[in-house]
Structure formats: C-alpha cells, structure tokens
Amino acid sequence: MRKTSPRRAAKIKTAQATRLIIVTGVAGSGRSSALRVLEDLGFYCVDNLPVSLALNVAQLASAHTPPADHIALGVDPRERLFFPSWPRAFDELERHGFTPEILYLDAADEVVARRYSESRRPHPLAEGGLSVAEGIRRERLALAEMRERATRVIDTTATTVHELREIITAAVIGARGGNSRMVVGLVSFGYKYGTPVGLDLIFDVRFIPNPFFVPELRALDGTDVRVHGYVMAHPEARRFLTEIGKLLEFLIPLYRREGKSYLSVGLGCTGGRHRSPALARELKTRLAHAGLEVQVRDHDIAR
C-alpha cells in the first residue's frame, strides 16, 4: 500500500477543515444573490468558475495565510466548455479531502422567463434563434444530475431578496457542526399553482373544510385569527397536526443522523390562501414548543 506523505496528509487535513459550498442552479433563480449572501457571511467567493479549476482555487484559498476556511464557488452551464466535466472535478475535490456541499437555486419556468423579460437580457442558453423557454429547458437538462446531488434545493419562485438572505443564512449556519439543530421550513402553497420546487415532504390538507366558502372569511387569509379559528375548530385539523407532529418527531433524528440540517415541509390546499397558511402557523407553534427551529413561508398567499 502506498504511504501518504506528511505533506499530502497535511493538505488533506487542511481540506477536511475547509467548508466548500458549490452554488449553482438555473439562470435567473438568484445564484448571484446567494453568493453575495455567502460573501457577507465570511465566505471567500468566486463566481462563474470553470469547474475544472475548482480544486486549484480551493487548494490555493485554503493554503493562503491566513487560510480561507469558508469557500463558495459559483458554477453554471453557461461555461459549456468545462461544465460537463463537473462529476470528475467533484471526485478530485473529494480525493483531496474536500467535501463539497451543493446549494442549488431553482424557480418556476414562467418566473425565470419573466425575470429575463424584465431585465431585457437574453437567456444564456437561448442562442441560435431559440426561445427563452427552450433555453430554460436545455439548462435544466444540463443541470439535472447536479440537482439530484444537491445538498439543498432552494425555490425562489415567490421569494424576495430579503427572504432569500434569511433562508440561505439559516441553511448555512444551521449546517455547521454535527450537533447543530435542524431547521424546519414550513411552506404553504396552492395546488392550483403547482407544487413548489425543493420540498422534502408534502401534505395535502384539502380534506379540511375550506374557509373560502364562508362569505365573511373569503377575503381574509390564513394569517387572520378568524380564519385560523375556523380551520382549527375542525377535529380533523387538530388530529392532522397531532399526527404530523408525531411523524416529524420520528423522522427528524433520522434525517439529522444522515447529515441533513434543513427539512422543507409543504402544506398544500387549493389556493394556498386559507387552510395551508393557518395550519403552517399552528404547526410552527407546536414544533417550537418541542424545541425545534421553525420558519414559515407562504408561497401563494398573495395570489
């Protein structure tokens, strides 16, 4: 067996102590904004990096005096000459002691298309007369395998820049250390608008009577105490939350054991305006009493 030289062993030890995040995702989903957040959190950031240079940059940064022990690299398929080699580049990183985390930004196709229309910029993969929609489709195909390997997928379809900052900060800080607490994200949404990207667990709450059909509640939403009271007055709603609480109590230690630091739970009703937001807030209260860190995001409440 070939012995590892002391110099190489020292490099591997340094790499193992370095946190490396690869930021990627569809163009227009907020990748550059995510990198700015990481930079504010103290990461050494490099955007639009050819993946074949990832190991070189990581080694140079970690060997610097003082060393950069928090590194974030922005990668996307616009860099077509080298991007297909990313699996080999990641294998090299791991052989040299780095453990790359993949932060994948995503958004619904129509939102990405609208953002490009508003910015009047051409989509990077919509060339040769292709439409923006075709460019998005090509990009998703190129990124499919990387998305499968992602440590965390963040859907920015209905997320503001400030909300994105909070989500990334919670994900990055919450993932530090093996004994860190898991952050549970509760996402209310409406099935009529489609299922948000990046949910780990999805629960359909359309079996609960809909406040929409109560005239005095129709114009309100699930953040209103009257809608909350109506929803929680039904025994099936209370039983549902009790059972979900038991399920999460069982699952969370298992997910944490596998290194997962953020669990995204979707609660879906018809329009995402009444039942799911009300239940998300009630579930947050119950989980917080159990000592969990919980965030609520309403995907479709304003539609």
C-alpha positions in Angstrom: 0.0 0.0 0.0 1.3 3.4 -1.0 2.0 5.6 2.0 0.7 9.1 2.2 3.5 11.7 2.5 3.4 14.0 5.5 2.9 17.0 3.2 0.0 15.4 1.4 -1.5 14.3 4.7 -1.3 17.9 6.0 -3.0 19.2 2.8 -5.8 16.7 3.2 -6.2 17.6 6.9 -6.5 21.3 5.9 -9.0 20.5 3.2 -11.1 18.5 5.6 -11.3 21.5 7.9 -12.4 23.7 5.0 -16.1 24.3 4.2 -16.7 24.3 0.5 -20.1 25.3 -1.0 -20.8 25.0 -4.7 -23.6 27.4 -5.7 -25.4 26.5 -8.9 -28.9 26.4 -10.4 -31.0 27.8 -13.2 -30.1 31.2 -14.5 -32.4 33.8 -13.1 -33.1 31.9 -9.9 -30.9 34.1 -7.7 -27.5 32.4 -7.8 -25.5 35.7 -7.8 -27.7 37.0 -4.9 -26.9 33.7 -3.0 -23.2 34.2 -3.5 -23.4 37.8 -2.1 -25.1 36.5 1.0 -22.4 33.9 1.5 -19.8 36.6 1.0 -21.4 38.6 3.7 -21.3 35.5 5.9 -17.5 35.5 5.6 -17.1 33.1 2.6 -14.3 33.6 0.0 -16.4 33.6 -3.2 -15.6 33.1 -6.8 -18.4 33.3 -9.4 -18.6 31.7 -12.9 -15.7 29.4 -12.2 -14.8 26.7 -14.7 -15.4 23.6 -12.7 -12.0 22.1 -13.8 -10.4 24.8 -11.7 -12.4 24.2 -8.6 -9.7 22.1 -6.9 -7.0 24.6 -7.7 -8.9 27.5 -6.3 -10.0 25.5 -3.2 -6.4 24.5 -2.5 -5.0 28.0 -3.1 -7.6 29.6 -0.8 -7.2 27.0 2.0 -3.4 27.2 1.9 -3.4 31.0 2.0 -2.1 32.9 5.1 -4.5 33.3 6.8 -6.4 30.4 5.2 -9.9 30.8 3.7 -11.6 28.0 5.6 -15.1 29.0 4.1 -15.2 28.9 0.3 -18.1 29.3 -2.1 -17.8 28.7 -5.8 -20.4 29.8 -8.4 -20.9 27.3 -11.2 -23.4 27.2 -14.1 -23.7 25.6 -17.5 -23.1 28.8 -19.4 -19.5 27.7 -19.1 -20.1 25.0 -21.6 -16.5 24.1 -22.5 -15.7 22.7 -19.0 -19.1 22.2 -17.3 -19.7 18.6 -18.5 -16.6 17.6 -16.5 -18.1 18.6 -13.2 -18.5 15.0 -11.9 -14.8 14.4 -12.4 -13.9 17.7 -10.8 -16.0 16.9 -7.7 -14.4 13.5 -7.4 -11.0 15.2 -7.4 -12.1 17.5 -4.7 -13.2 14.6 -2.5 -10.0 12.7 -3.2 -8.0 15.7 -1.9 -10.1 15.9 1.3 -12.7 18.5 0.4 -16.4 17.7 1.0 -18.3 20.0 -1.4 -21.9 21.0 -0.4 -24.1 21.8 -3.4 -26.5 24.7 -2.9 -29.0 24.6 -5.9 -31.2 27.6 -6.7 -34.4 27.0 -8.7 -37.5 28.8 -9.8 -40.6 28.1 -11.9 -40.1 28.4 -15.6 -42.6 31.2 -16.0 -40.9 33.2 -13.3 -37.4 32.7 -14.8 -38.8 33.8 -18.2 -40.4 36.9 -16.7 -37.2 37.9 -14.9 -35.3 37.7 -18.2 -38.0 39.7 -19.9 -37.9 42.4 -17.3 -34.1 42.6 -17.4 -34.1 42.5 -21.2 -31.2 40.1 -21.1 -31.0 37.1 -23.4 -31.1 33.7 -21.7 -27.5 32.3 -21.8 -28.6 29.0 -23.4 -31.2 30.5 -25.8 -28.9 31.0 -28.7 -29.2 30.4 -32.4 -32.8 31.7 -32.5 -34.1 29.5 -29.6 -36.8 30.9 -27.3 -36.2 31.6 -23.7 -38.4 28.6 -22.8 -36.2 26.4 -24.9 -33.1 27.8 -23.3 -34.5 27.1 -19.8 -35.3 23.5 -20.9 -31.8 23.0 -22.2 -30.3 24.4 -19.0 -32.5 22.1 -16.8 -31.3 19.1 -18.7 -27.7 20.1 -18.2 -28.2 20.6 -14.5 -30.4 17.6 -13.8 -27.7 15.4 -12.3 -26.2 18.2 -10.2 -29.7 18.9 -8.8 -30.0 15.3 -7.8 -26.8 15.5 -5.9 -27.7 18.9 -4.3 -27.3 19.2 -0.5 -30.0 21.8 -0.5 -32.5 23.0 -3.2 -33.9 26.5 -2.7 -37.0 27.5 -4.6 -37.0 31.3 -5.2 -40.2 31.4 -7.2 -42.0 33.5 -4.6 -39.0 34.6 -2.6 -37.8 38.2 -2.2 -34.1 39.0 -1.9 -34.5 39.6 1.8 -36.3 36.2 2.3 -33.6 34.5 0.2 -30.9 36.0 2.6 -32.8 34.6 5.6 -33.2 31.1 4.0 -29.5 30.9 3.0 -28.3 32.2 6.3 -30.4 29.7 8.2 -29.3 26.8 5.9 -25.6 27.7 6.1 -25.4 28.4 9.9 -27.8 25.5 10.7 -25.5 23.1 8.9 -22.4 23.9 11.0 -21.3 21.2 13.3 -22.6 17.6 13.6 -24.7 18.6 16.7 -26.4 21.6 15.2 -30.2 21.8 15.4 -32.2 21.1 12.4 -34.2 24.0 10.8 -37.7 23.0 9.7 -39.1 25.1 6.9 -42.9 25.1 6.6 -44.1 26.1 3.1 -47.8 26.8 2.5 -48.9 26.6 -1.2 -51.8 26.2 -3.5 -52.1 23.1 -5.7 -53.8 25.2 -8.4 -50.5 26.9 -8.9 -48.3 23.8 -8.9 -46.1 22.3 -6.3 -43.1 24.4 -5.2 -39.6 23.1 -6.0 -37.4 21.6 -3.4 -39.9 20.3 -0.8 -38.8 17.2 1.2 -42.2 16.3 2.4 -45.6 17.3 1.1 -49.0 17.1 2.8 -52.4 17.7 1.1 -54.7 19.5 3.5 -57.7 19.9 1.1 -59.7 17.4 3.2 -60.3 20.2 5.8 -63.4 22.4 5.1 -62.5 25.5 3.1 -63.0 28.9 4.6 -63.2 30.3 1.1 -66.9 29.2 1.0 -67.7 31.2 4.2 -68.6 34.7 2.9 -67.2 36.6 5.8 -63.9 34.7 5.6 -63.4 34.6 1.8 -61.5 37.9 1.6 -59.2 37.1 4.5 -56.2 34.7 4.6 -54.7 32.1 6.9 -52.8 34.8 8.9 -56.0 36.2 10.2 -57.1 34.9 13.6 -60.7 34.3 12.4 -59.6 32.0 9.6 -57.2 30.3 12.0 -60.1 29.7 14.4 -62.3 28.4 11.7 -59.7 25.9 10.5 -58.7 24.7 14.0 -62.4 24.3 15.0 -62.5 21.1 12.9 -61.4 17.9 14.7 -59.7 16.6 11.6 -57.4 19.6 11.5 -56.3 19.1 15.1 -55.9 15.4 14.6 -53.8 16.0 11.4 -51.4 18.4 13.3 -51.0 15.8 16.1 -50.1 13.0 13.7 -47.8 15.3 11.7 -46.0 16.2 14.9 -45.5 12.5 15.8 -44.2 11.8 12.3 -41.7 14.7 12.4 -40.6 13.7 15.9 -39.8 10.3 14.4 -38.2 11.5 11.2 -36.1 14.5 12.3 -33.5 12.5 14.3 -33.1 10.1 11.4 -32.6 13.0 8.9 -30.1 14.7 11.3 -28.2 11.4 11.6 -27.8 11.4 7.8 -26.3 15.0 7.9 -29.4 16.8 6.9 -29.7 20.3 8.5 -32.8 21.7 6.8 -36.1 20.0 6.3 -38.6 21.6 4.0 -42.3 20.6 4.6 -45.0 21.6 2.2 -48.7 22.0 3.3 -50.9 22.4 0.2 -54.6 23.4 -0.1 -56.5 24.6 -3.2 -55.3 28.2 -3.5 -52.7 28.4 -0.8 -54.5 31.3 0.9 -56.6 30.0 3.8 -56.1 26.5 5.2 -52.4 25.8 4.5 -51.1 29.2 5.9 -53.2 28.7 9.0 -52.0 25.2 9.6 -48.4 26.1 8.9 -48.6 28.7 11.7 -50.2 26.3 14.1 -47.7 23.6 13.3 -44.9 26.1 13.8 -46.1 26.9 17.3 -46.3 23.2 18.2 -42.9 22.4 16.8 -41.3 25.4 18.5 -42.7 24.1 21.8 -40.8 20.9 21.1 -37.5 22.9 20.8 -37.2 23.0 17.0 -36.2 26.0 15.0 -39.1 26.6 12.5 -39.6 29.0 9.6 -42.8 29.7 7.7 -43.0 30.8 4.1 -46.3 31.4 2.2 -45.7 30.5 -1.4 -49.1 31.6 -2.9 -51.0 33.6 -0.2 -50.8 36.8 -2.2 -52.1 35.3 -5.5 
